[in-house]
Amino acid sequence: MKKITFLLVLFALAFNTASAQTVFDFDTNAVDNGNNVTEAIDGITVTFNNDTSTDPDDTSAVAASSFGGSSGDIVLASSASSATFTFSEAVDVNSIIAIEAATASLDYTFTPTGGSNSPVVVSLVGGVAPTVNLNWTGVTSFTVTSSGGFMAFDDLSVSAIASSPSGIVFDFDTNAVDNGNNITEAIDGITVTFNNDTSTDPDDTVYTGSADGYGGASGFAVLASGSSATFTFSEAVDVNSIIAVELFGRTLNYTFTPTGGSNSPVVVSLVDGVLGSAVDLNWTGVTSFTVTSSGGLMAFDDLSVSDATLSIPVNYISQKTRVYPNPVQNILNIKNVSDLKYINVYNSLGQMVLQSKQEHIDVSNLTKGMYILQIHTAAGTETKRIIKK
């Protein structure tokens, strides 16, 4: 079943030549809520706000309906110097029809939020503007400003962003099961088993008095009262990170040793019993790993992994594309890619953290860890895995 799912993922990425466009025309689906206008199409909702709630937006400004290529109802910001479009999820913004309904000659400035995009300035001569090409990626909202007047808009064209690779976080809260001498938790078909080094001192998921709030831990944590503990997976996974805490308040080293794949052990120091952030492991193809120390109360929370079958760095559109250096510290280079549209960068939890239209990407501000690149071209989508050091 997993092989079939993986093949479907491959085919979906290989033949995704272009994202379907959604056009908000503010006609039959639009809802005027008094001080904002909302429209939902294809699972995406856009909200249009005037800069003042005392001058509500209007979807029936008929006087502007034939300007600039607009048709039917439009959204209008009356006597306002700015207006904002907000999306229910990050989208790629293609274009919009913009009108100065008072027939003045003004400049409109379009400023996006989200992604790596630049503002766009257009001049509306005699009150009429052609379609404004924005070509932004990963946008959550954008604001339009002018020196005043009646700003009207129609036919906002956007594209949904392709789904990101999925990540799994074992937080050992509601899904965890304490079996007496081990703890199991199953998420998305993957089960992790946590074992202490002795069955006479069972692990505990209800030890919240000391672990909760330490090193970023929250809720329940798994506890090993001994010198070693082991995490075993029901299938090979890519291990991203884990929160580790030494509950006796001492300064100790924890050694993380993986089984499976070509990975190296990781050693971290817990100063005064608290590790300030998650331990970045960045292992691939791991079936289990053991943590050892000189003793104490070892506690763990938020074990982050990815399904190894979904993060294999397979080329879907070319065997020539190069991503280097990998691991990377500052500038990541993409070579031998044709007709590049944009590149999405996702963290181990599947959250998009960066977008670029360039073949040289500055990743210096990213934290250390594993990331997934989705390289979108005119021919399709290619996925690569990188390590930020």
Sine and cosine of phi, psi and omega as CSV:
sin_phi,cos_phi,sin_psi,cos_psi,sin_omega,cos_omega
0.00,0.00,-0.66,0.75,0.00,-1.00
-0.90,0.43,-0.61,0.80,0.03,-1.00
-0.90,0.43,-0.64,0.76,0.02,-1.00
-0.89,0.45,-0.69,0.72,0.02,-1.00
-0.88,0.48,-0.67,0.75,-0.02,-1.00
-0.90,0.44,-0.66,0.75,0.03,-1.00
-0.90,0.44,-0.63,0.78,0.04,-1.00
-0.89,0.46,-0.62,0.79,0.05,-1.00
-0.89,0.46,-0.68,0.73,0.01,-1.00
-0.87,0.49,-0.75,0.66,-0.01,-1.00
-0.89,0.46,-0.63,0.77,-0.01,-1.00
-0.89,0.45,-0.66,0.75,0.00,-1.00
-0.96,0.28,-0.61,0.79,-0.06,-1.00
-0.92,0.40,-0.55,0.83,-0.09,-1.00
-0.96,-0.28,0.20,0.98,0.06,-1.00
-1.00,0.10,0.97,0.23,-0.08,-1.00
-0.97,0.25,-0.44,0.90,0.02,-1.00
-0.30,-0.95,0.59,-0.81,0.03,-1.00
-0.98,0.20,0.63,-0.77,0.02,-1.00
-0.92,0.40,0.59,-0.81,-0.01,-1.00
-1.00,-0.04,0.61,-0.80,0.12,-0.99
-0.91,-0.41,0.79,-0.61,-0.03,-1.00
-0.91,-0.41,0.90,-0.43,0.10,-1.00
-1.00,0.09,0.96,-0.29,-0.04,-1.00
-0.99,-0.17,-0.06,1.00,0.08,-1.00
0.84,0.54,0.59,0.80,0.03,-1.00
-0.97,-0.26,-0.95,-0.32,-0.16,-0.99
-0.92,0.40,-0.49,0.87,-0.07,-1.00
-1.00,-0.01,-0.17,0.98,-0.08,-1.00
-0.97,0.25,0.56,-0.83,0.03,-1.00
-0.82,-0.57,0.86,-0.51,0.04,-1.00
-1.00,0.02,0.93,-0.37,-0.05,-1.00
-0.99,-0.12,0.22,0.98,0.05,-1.00
0.98,-0.19,-0.84,0.54,0.06,-1.00
-0.86,-0.52,0.19,0.98,0.18,-0.98
-0.37,-0.93,0.29,-0.96,0.04,-1.00
-0.84,-0.55,0.73,-0.68,0.04,-1.00
-0.86,-0.52,0.53,-0.85,0.10,-0.99
-0.55,-0.83,0.74,-0.67,-0.02,-1.00
-0.89,-0.45,0.83,-0.56,0.04,-1.00
-0.63,-0.78,0.72,-0.70,0.08,-1.00
0.82,0.57,0.58,0.82,0.05,-1.00
0.99,0.15,0.00,1.00,0.02,-1.00
-0.93,-0.36,0.73,-0.68,0.02,-1.00
-0.91,-0.41,0.74,-0.67,0.12,-0.99
-0.94,-0.35,0.65,-0.76,0.06,-1.00
-0.88,-0.47,0.80,-0.60,-0.01,-1.00
-0.95,-0.30,0.83,-0.56,-0.02,-1.00
-0.86,-0.50,0.69,-0.72,0.23,-0.97
-0.97,0.25,0.21,-0.98,0.02,-1.00
-1.00,0.09,0.01,1.00,0.05,-1.00
-0.59,-0.81,0.74,-0.68,-0.02,-1.00
-0.97,0.23,-0.18,0.98,-0.01,-1.00
-1.00,0.08,-0.18,0.98,0.04,-1.00
-0.83,-0.55,0.99,0.15,-0.20,-0.98
-0.89,0.46,0.47,-0.88,0.07,-1.00
-0.93,0.37,0.25,-0.97,-0.11,-0.99
-0.59,-0.81,0.78,-0.63,0.01,-1.00
-0.99,-0.12,0.16,0.99,-0.06,-1.00
-0.75,-0.66,0.68,0.74,0.05,-1.00
-0.99,0.17,0.99,0.12,-0.14,-0.99
-0.89,0.46,-0.50,0.87,-0.07,-1.00
-0.87,0.49,-0.44,0.90,-0.04,-1.00
-0.98,-0.19,0.05,1.00,-0.18,-0.98
-0.93,0.37,-0.28,0.96,0.01,-1.00
-0.94,-0.35,0.17,0.98,0.00,-1.00
-1.00,0.01,0.62,-0.78,0.15,-0.99
0.86,0.50,0.34,0.94,0.00,-1.00
1.00,-0.01,0.04,1.00,0.01,-1.00
-0.95,0.30,0.37,-0.93,0.01,-1.00
-0.54,-0.84,0.54,-0.84,0.01,-1.00
0.92,0.39,-0.55,-0.83,-0.02,-1.00
-0.97,0.22,0.41,-0.91,0.02,-1.00
-0.70,-0.72,0.18,-0.98,0.16,-0.99
-0.98,-0.19,0.62,-0.79,-0.15,-0.99
-0.73,-0.69,0.74,-0.68,0.15,-0.99
-0.95,-0.30,0.98,-0.21,-0.15,-0.99
-0.99,0.12,0.80,-0.60,0.06,-1.00
0.77,0.63,0.66,0.75,-0.05,-1.00
-0.85,-0.53,0.46,-0.89,0.01,-1.00
-0.99,-0.13,-0.11,0.99,0.05,-1.00
-0.41,-0.91,0.38,-0.92,0.07,-1.00
-0.49,-0.87,0.49,-0.87,-0.10,-1.00
-0.77,-0.64,0.67,-0.74,0.14,-0.99
-0.95,-0.30,0.82,-0.58,0.00,-1.00
-0.85,-0.52,0.70,-0.72,-0.06,-1.00
-0.96,-0.29,0.48,-0.88,0.01,-1.00
-0.96,0.28,-0.24,0.97,0.07,-1.00
-0.42,-0.91,0.29,-0.96,0.03,-1.00
-0.90,0.43,0.69,-0.72,-0.02,-1.00
-0.69,-0.73,0.25,-0.97,0.20,-0.98
-1.00,-0.07,0.84,-0.55,-0.04,-1.00
-0.99,-0.12,0.86,-0.52,-0.07,-1.00
-1.00,-0.02,-0.84,0.54,-0.10,-0.99
-0.31,-0.95,0.14,-0.99,0.05,-1.00
-0.36,-0.93,0.52,-0.86,0.15,-0.99
-1.00,-0.02,0.80,-0.60,-0.02,-1.00
-0.86,-0.52,0.66,-0.75,-0.07,-1.00
-0.70,-0.72,0.64,-0.77,0.19,-0.98
-0.98,-0.18,0.99,-0.17,-0.22,-0.97
-0.94,0.33,-0.24,0.97,0.04,-1.00
-1.00,0.02,0.12,0.99,0.04,-1.00
0.87,0.50,0.46,0.89,0.12,-0.99
-1.00,0.04,0.20,-0.98,0.06,-1.00
-0.98,-0.22,0.94,-0.34,-0.09,-1.00
-0.68,-0.73,0.34,-0.94,0.16,-0.99
-0.99,-0.12,0.70,-0.72,0.12,-0.99
-0.95,-0.31,0.72,-0.69,0.06,-1.00
-0.92,-0.38,0.85,-0.53,-0.01,-1.00
-0.98,-0.22,0.89,-0.45,-0.08,-1.00
-0.87,-0.50,0.90,-0.44,-0.07,-1.00
-1.00,0.03,0.41,-0.91,0.17,-0.99
-0.87,-0.48,0.77,-0.64,-0.04,-1.00
0.98,-0.18,0.56,-0.83,0.00,-1.00
0.95,0.30,-0.07,-1.00,0.05,-1.00
-0.94,-0.35,1.00,0.10,-0.11,-0.99
-0.76,-0.65,0.31,-0.95,-0.01,-1.00
-0.91,-0.41,0.49,-0.87,0.08,-1.00
-0.88,0.47,0.42,-0.91,0.03,-1.00
-0.83,-0.55,0.74,-0.67,0.01,-1.00
-0.90,-0.44,0.77,-0.64,0.04,-1.00
-0.77,-0.64,0.50,-0.86,0.05,-1.00
-0.97,-0.23,0.78,-0.63,0.03,-1.00
-0.98,-0.20,0.98,-0.21,-0.06,-1.00
-1.00,0.03,0.84,-0.55,0.02,-1.00
0.91,0.42,0.38,0.93,0.08,-1.00
1.00,0.05,-0.01,1.00,-0.06,-1.00
-0.85,-0.52,0.74,-0.67,0.06,-1.00
-0.80,-0.60,0.62,-0.79,0.13,-0.99
-0.95,0.30,-0.01,-1.00,0.07,-1.00
-0.86,0.51,0.76,-0.65,0.00,-1.00
-1.00,-0.03,0.88,-0.47,0.04,-1.00
-1.00,0.09,0.89,-0.45,-0.05,-1.00
-0.98,-0.18,-0.71,0.71,0.10,-1.00
0.81,0.58,0.76,0.65,0.04,-1.00
-0.99,-0.16,0.43,-0.90,0.06,-1.00
-0.83,-0.57,0.59,-0.81,0.09,-1.00
0.90,0.43,0.66,0.76,-0.09,-1.00
-1.00,-0.09,0.71,-0.70,0.07,-1.00
-0.98,-0.18,-0.41,0.91,0.06,-1.00
-0.26,-0.97,0.25,-0.97,0.18,-0.98
-0.48,-0.88,0.49,-0.87,-0.03,-1.00
-0.89,-0.45,0.64,-0.77,0.05,-1.00
-0.92,-0.40,0.79,-0.61,0.01,-1.00
-0.83,-0.55,0.47,-0.88,0.09,-1.00
-0.45,-0.89,-0.01,-1.00,0.00,-1.00
-0.99,0.12,0.12,0.99,0.04,-1.00
0.82,-0.58,0.05,-1.00,0.00,-1.00
0.91,-0.42,-0.33,-0.94,0.02,-1.00
-0.95,-0.33,0.99,-0.17,0.01,-1.00
-1.00,0.05,0.84,-0.54,0.01,-1.00
-0.83,-0.56,0.50,-0.86,-0.06,-1.00
-0.61,-0.79,0.46,-0.89,0.04,-1.00
-0.45,-0.89,0.32,-0.95,0.13,-0.99
0.75,0.66,0.88,0.48,0.09,-1.00
-0.98,0.18,0.90,-0.45,-0.06,-1.00
-0.98,-0.22,0.83,-0.56,0.04,-1.00
-0.72,-0.69,0.23,-0.97,0.09,-1.00
-0.75,-0.66,0.66,-0.75,0.06,-1.00
-0.94,0.35,0.54,-0.84,0.03,-1.00
-1.00,0.05,0.65,-0.76,-0.01,-1.00
-0.86,0.52,0.54,-0.84,0.00,-1.00
-0.88,0.47,0.56,-0.83,-0.01,-1.00
-1.00,-0.03,0.33,-0.94,0.07,-1.00
-0.86,0.50,0.59,-0.81,-0.09,-1.00
-1.00,0.02,0.50,-0.87,0.08,-1.00
-0.82,-0.57,0.36,-0.93,0.00,-1.00
-0.82,-0.57,0.74,-0.68,0.07,-1.00
-0.87,-0.50,0.91,-0.41,0.10,-1.00
-0.99,0.11,0.96,-0.27,-0.04,-1.00
-0.99,-0.16,-0.05,1.00,0.09,-1.00
0.85,0.53,0.58,0.81,0.03,-1.00
-0.97,-0.25,-0.96,-0.28,-0.16,-0.99
-0.93,0.37,-0.49,0.87,-0.08,-1.00
-1.00,-0.03,-0.18,0.98,-0.09,-1.00
-0.97,0.25,0.55,-0.84,0.03,-1.00
-0.82,-0.57,0.85,-0.53,0.05,-1.00
-1.00,0.00,0.93,-0.37,-0.06,-1.00
-0.99,-0.12,0.22,0.98,0.05,-1.00
0.98,-0.18,-0.85,0.53,0.05,-1.00
-0.86,-0.51,0.19,0.98,0.17,-0.98
-0.36,-0.93,0.26,-0.96,0.04,-1.00
-0.82,-0.57,0.72,-0.70,0.04,-1.00
-0.85,-0.52,0.54,-0.84,0.12,-0.99
-0.57,-0.82,0.75,-0.66,-0.02,-1.00
-0.89,-0.46,0.80,-0.60,0.04,-1.00
-0.65,-0.76,0.76,-0.65,0.08,-1.00
0.79,0.61,0.62,0.78,0.09,-1.00
0.99,0.11,-0.01,1.00,0.02,-1.00
-0.92,-0.38,0.75,-0.66,0.00,-1.00
-0.91,-0.41,0.74,-0.68,0.13,-0.99
-0.94,-0.34,0.66,-0.75,0.06,-1.00
-0.88,-0.47,0.80,-0.60,-0.01,-1.00
-0.95,-0.31,0.83,-0.55,-0.03,-1.00
-0.86,-0.51,0.70,-0.72,0.21,-0.98
-0.97,0.24,0.17,-0.98,0.02,-1.00
-1.00,0.08,0.01,1.00,0.05,-1.00
-0.56,-0.83,0.73,-0.69,-0.02,-1.00
-0.97,0.24,-0.18,0.98,-0.01,-1.00
-0.99,0.10,-0.20,0.98,0.03,-1.00
-0.82,-0.57,0.99,0.16,-0.20,-0.98
-0.90,0.43,0.46,-0.89,0.09,-1.00
-0.93,0.36,0.26,-0.96,-0.12,-0.99
-0.56,-0.83,0.80,-0.60,0.05,-1.00
-0.99,-0.11,0.06,1.00,-0.08,-1.00
-0.93,-0.36,0.29,0.96,-0.02,-1.00
-1.00,0.04,0.99,0.17,-0.08,-1.00
-0.98,-0.20,-0.27,0.96,-0.11,-0.99
-0.88,0.47,-0.54,0.84,-0.02,-1.00
-0.93,-0.37,-0.56,0.83,-0.10,-0.99
-0.98,0.18,-0.53,0.85,-0.06,-1.00
-0.90,0.43,0.88,-0.47,0.00,-1.00
0.99,-0.12,-0.17,0.98,0.04,-1.00
-1.00,0.06,0.74,-0.67,0.12,-0.99
0.84,0.54,0.36,0.93,-0.02,-1.00
1.00,-0.09,-0.04,1.00,0.02,-1.00
-0.93,0.38,0.52,-0.85,0.03,-1.00
-0.56,-0.83,0.54,-0.84,-0.01,-1.00
0.92,0.39,-0.59,-0.81,-0.02,-1.00
-0.97,0.25,0.44,-0.90,0.10,-0.99
-0.70,-0.71,0.40,-0.92,0.09,-1.00
-1.00,-0.01,0.61,-0.79,-0.16,-0.99
-0.78,-0.62,0.72,-0.70,0.08,-1.00
-0.85,-0.53,0.91,-0.41,0.03,-1.00
-1.00,-0.03,0.96,0.27,-0.05,-1.00
-0.06,-1.00,-0.27,-0.96,-0.08,-1.00
-0.99,-0.13,-0.09,1.00,0.04,-1.00
-0.40,-0.92,0.38,-0.92,0.06,-1.00
-0.47,-0.88,0.47,-0.88,-0.08,-1.00
-0.77,-0.64,0.67,-0.74,0.15,-0.99
-0.95,-0.31,0.82,-0.57,-0.01,-1.00
-0.85,-0.52,0.70,-0.72,-0.06,-1.00
-0.96,-0.29,0.49,-0.87,0.00,-1.00
-0.96,0.28,-0.24,0.97,0.08,-1.00
-0.41,-0.91,0.27,-0.96,0.00,-1.00
-0.90,0.44,0.70,-0.71,0.00,-1.00
-0.71,-0.70,0.26,-0.97,0.20,-0.98
-1.00,-0.10,0.86,-0.51,-0.05,-1.00
-1.00,-0.08,0.85,-0.52,-0.08,-1.00
-1.00,-0.05,-0.84,0.55,-0.09,-1.00
-0.30,-0.95,0.16,-0.99,0.05,-1.00
-0.39,-0.92,0.53,-0.85,0.13,-0.99
-1.00,-0.01,0.79,-0.62,-0.02,-1.00
-0.82,-0.57,0.67,-0.74,-0.04,-1.00
-0.67,-0.74,0.66,-0.75,0.12,-0.99
-0.97,-0.24,0.93,-0.37,-0.25,-0.97
-0.99,0.11,-0.10,1.00,0.02,-1.00
-1.00,0.05,-0.03,1.00,0.02,-1.00
0.97,0.25,0.37,0.93,0.02,-1.00
-0.98,-0.20,0.10,-1.00,0.07,-1.00
-0.97,-0.24,0.93,-0.36,-0.06,-1.00
-0.72,-0.70,0.37,-0.93,0.15,-0.99
-0.99,-0.15,0.69,-0.72,0.15,-0.99
-0.95,-0.31,0.74,-0.68,0.05,-1.00
-0.93,-0.36,0.85,-0.53,0.00,-1.00
-0.97,-0.23,0.89,-0.45,-0.08,-1.00
-0.87,-0.50,0.89,-0.46,-0.07,-1.00
-1.00,0.00,0.41,-0.91,0.17,-0.99
-0.87,-0.49,0.76,-0.65,-0.05,-1.00
0.99,-0.16,0.55,-0.84,-0.02,-1.00
0.95,0.31,-0.06,-1.00,0.05,-1.00
-0.94,-0.35,0.99,0.11,-0.12,-0.99
-0.77,-0.64,0.32,-0.95,-0.01,-1.00
-0.91,-0.40,0.49,-0.87,0.09,-1.00
-0.88,0.48,0.42,-0.91,0.03,-1.00
-0.83,-0.56,0.75,-0.66,0.02,-1.00
-0.89,-0.45,0.77,-0.64,0.04,-1.00
-0.76,-0.65,0.48,-0.88,0.04,-1.00
-0.97,-0.26,0.76,-0.64,0.06,-1.00
-0.98,-0.21,0.97,-0.23,-0.08,-1.00
-0.99,0.10,0.81,-0.59,-0.02,-1.00
0.81,0.58,0.50,0.86,0.12,-0.99
1.00,0.06,-0.09,1.00,-0.08,-1.00
-0.80,-0.60,0.78,-0.62,0.15,-0.99
-0.99,-0.13,0.81,-0.59,-0.16,-0.99
-0.93,0.38,-0.35,0.94,-0.02,-1.00
-0.45,-0.89,0.11,-0.99,-0.01,-1.00
-0.89,0.46,0.53,-0.85,0.06,-1.00
-0.99,0.15,0.87,-0.50,0.04,-1.00
-0.99,0.14,0.89,-0.45,-0.03,-1.00
-0.98,-0.19,-0.72,0.69,0.11,-0.99
0.83,0.56,0.75,0.67,0.04,-1.00
-0.98,-0.17,0.44,-0.90,0.06,-1.00
-0.84,-0.55,0.59,-0.81,0.08,-1.00
0.90,0.44,0.65,0.76,-0.09,-1.00
-1.00,-0.09,0.71,-0.71,0.07,-1.00
-0.98,-0.18,-0.40,0.92,0.07,-1.00
-0.24,-0.97,0.25,-0.97,0.17,-0.99
-0.46,-0.89,0.49,-0.87,-0.04,-1.00
-0.89,-0.45,0.64,-0.77,0.06,-1.00
-0.92,-0.38,0.79,-0.61,0.01,-1.00
-0.82,-0.57,0.48,-0.88,0.08,-1.00
-0.47,-0.88,-0.01,-1.00,0.01,-1.00
-0.99,0.11,0.13,0.99,0.06,-1.00
0.84,-0.54,0.19,-0.98,0.00,-1.00
0.85,-0.53,-0.24,-0.97,0.04,-1.00
-0.97,-0.23,0.98,-0.20,0.01,-1.00
-1.00,0.03,0.82,-0.58,0.03,-1.00
-0.84,-0.54,0.52,-0.85,-0.06,-1.00
-0.64,-0.77,0.49,-0.87,0.03,-1.00
-0.46,-0.89,0.31,-0.95,0.13,-0.99
0.75,0.66,0.88,0.47,0.09,-1.00
-0.98,0.20,0.90,-0.44,-0.06,-1.00
-0.97,-0.22,0.83,-0.56,0.03,-1.00
-0.71,-0.70,0.24,-0.97,0.11,-0.99
-0.76,-0.65,0.55,-0.84,0.07,-1.00
-0.89,0.45,0.88,-0.48,-0.09,-1.00
-0.86,0.51,-0.52,0.85,-0.05,-1.00
-0.94,0.33,-0.38,0.92,-0.01,-1.00
-1.00,-0.05,-0.19,0.98,-0.04,-1.00
-0.91,-0.41,0.21,0.98,0.08,-1.00
-0.90,0.44,0.77,-0.64,-0.05,-1.00
-0.97,0.25,0.95,0.31,0.00,-1.00
-1.00,-0.05,0.65,-0.76,0.09,-1.00
-1.00,0.10,0.87,-0.50,-0.03,-1.00
-1.00,-0.01,-0.40,0.92,-0.05,-1.00
-0.84,-0.54,-0.18,0.98,-0.04,-1.00
-0.26,-0.97,0.54,-0.84,0.13,-0.99
-0.99,-0.15,0.11,0.99,-0.07,-1.00
-0.97,-0.23,-0.30,0.95,-0.05,-1.00
-0.89,0.45,0.75,-0.67,0.01,-1.00
-0.88,-0.47,0.65,-0.76,0.09,-1.00
-0.83,-0.56,0.89,-0.46,-0.09,-1.00
-0.45,-0.89,0.36,-0.93,-0.20,0.98
-0.95,0.33,0.41,-0.91,0.00,-1.00
-0.56,-0.83,0.96,-0.28,0.19,0.98
-0.91,0.41,0.42,-0.91,-0.06,-1.00
-0.82,-0.57,0.53,-0.85,0.02,-1.00
-0.93,-0.38,-0.69,0.73,-0.08,-1.00
-0.83,-0.55,-0.94,0.35,-0.08,-1.00
-0.95,-0.31,0.83,-0.56,0.06,-1.00
-0.98,-0.18,0.77,-0.64,-0.04,-1.00
-0.96,-0.28,0.69,-0.72,0.08,-1.00
-0.92,-0.39,0.84,-0.54,-0.08,-1.00
-0.81,-0.58,0.49,-0.87,0.05,-1.00
0.91,0.42,0.65,0.76,0.09,-1.00
-0.88,-0.48,0.74,-0.67,-0.06,-1.00
-0.96,-0.28,0.57,-0.82,0.08,-1.00
0.81,0.59,0.77,0.64,0.00,-1.00
-0.91,0.41,0.77,-0.64,0.08,-1.00
-0.99,-0.12,-0.84,0.54,0.07,-1.00
-0.21,-0.98,0.24,-0.97,0.00,-1.00
-0.81,-0.59,0.80,-0.60,0.10,-1.00
-0.98,-0.19,0.66,-0.75,0.05,-1.00
-0.88,-0.47,0.81,-0.58,-0.04,-1.00
-0.89,-0.46,0.58,-0.81,0.08,-1.00
-1.00,0.10,-0.08,-1.00,-0.10,-0.99
-0.94,0.35,-0.24,0.97,0.03,-1.00
-1.00,-0.09,0.08,1.00,0.00,-1.00
0.99,0.12,0.22,0.98,0.01,-1.00
-1.00,-0.03,0.74,-0.68,0.02,-1.00
-0.96,0.27,0.82,-0.57,-0.07,-1.00
-0.91,-0.41,-0.19,0.98,-0.06,-1.00
-0.31,-0.95,0.56,-0.83,0.13,-0.99
-0.69,-0.73,0.51,-0.86,0.00,-1.00
-0.44,-0.90,0.49,-0.87,0.13,-0.99
-0.95,-0.31,0.15,0.99,-0.06,-1.00
-0.97,-0.25,0.35,-0.94,0.05,-1.00
-1.00,0.00,0.01,1.00,0.08,-1.00
-0.79,-0.62,0.92,-0.38,-0.14,-0.99
-0.93,-0.37,0.79,-0.61,0.06,-1.00
-0.99,0.12,0.94,-0.35,-0.01,-1.00
-0.94,-0.35,0.27,0.96,-0.10,-1.00
-0.89,0.46,-0.43,0.90,-0.03,-1.00
-1.00,0.06,-0.10,1.00,0.03,-1.00
-0.98,0.22,0.54,-0.84,0.07,-1.00
-0.97,0.25,0.31,-0.95,0.00,-1.00
-0.90,0.44,0.61,-0.79,0.04,-1.00
0.51,-0.86,-0.12,-0.99,-0.01,-1.00
-1.00,-0.07,0.63,-0.78,0.02,-1.00
-0.70,-0.71,0.43,-0.90,0.04,-1.00
-0.94,-0.35,0.76,-0.64,0.10,-1.00
-0.98,-0.19,0.75,-0.66,0.20,-0.98
-0.92,-0.38,0.93,-0.37,-0.06,-1.00
-0.99,-0.12,0.95,-0.32,-0.05,-1.00
-1.00,-0.09,0.84,-0.54,0.04,-1.00
-0.79,-0.61,0.08,-1.00,0.04,-1.00
-0.90,0.44,-0.37,0.93,-0.04,-1.00
-1.00,-0.01,-0.28,0.96,-0.04,-1.00
0.49,-0.87,-0.37,-0.93,-0.07,-1.00
-0.83,-0.55,0.71,-0.71,0.02,-1.00
-0.85,-0.53,0.65,-0.76,-0.05,-1.00
-0.92,-0.40,0.72,-0.69,0.06,-1.00
-0.74,-0.68,0.44,-0.90,0.07,-1.00
-0.93,-0.38,0.71,-0.70,0.02,-1.00
-0.77,-0.63,0.32,-0.95,0.08,-1.00
-0.88,-0.48,0.82,-0.57,0.10,-1.00
-1.00,-0.05,0.83,-0.55,-0.02,-1.00
-0.96,-0.28,0.00,0.00,0.00,0.00
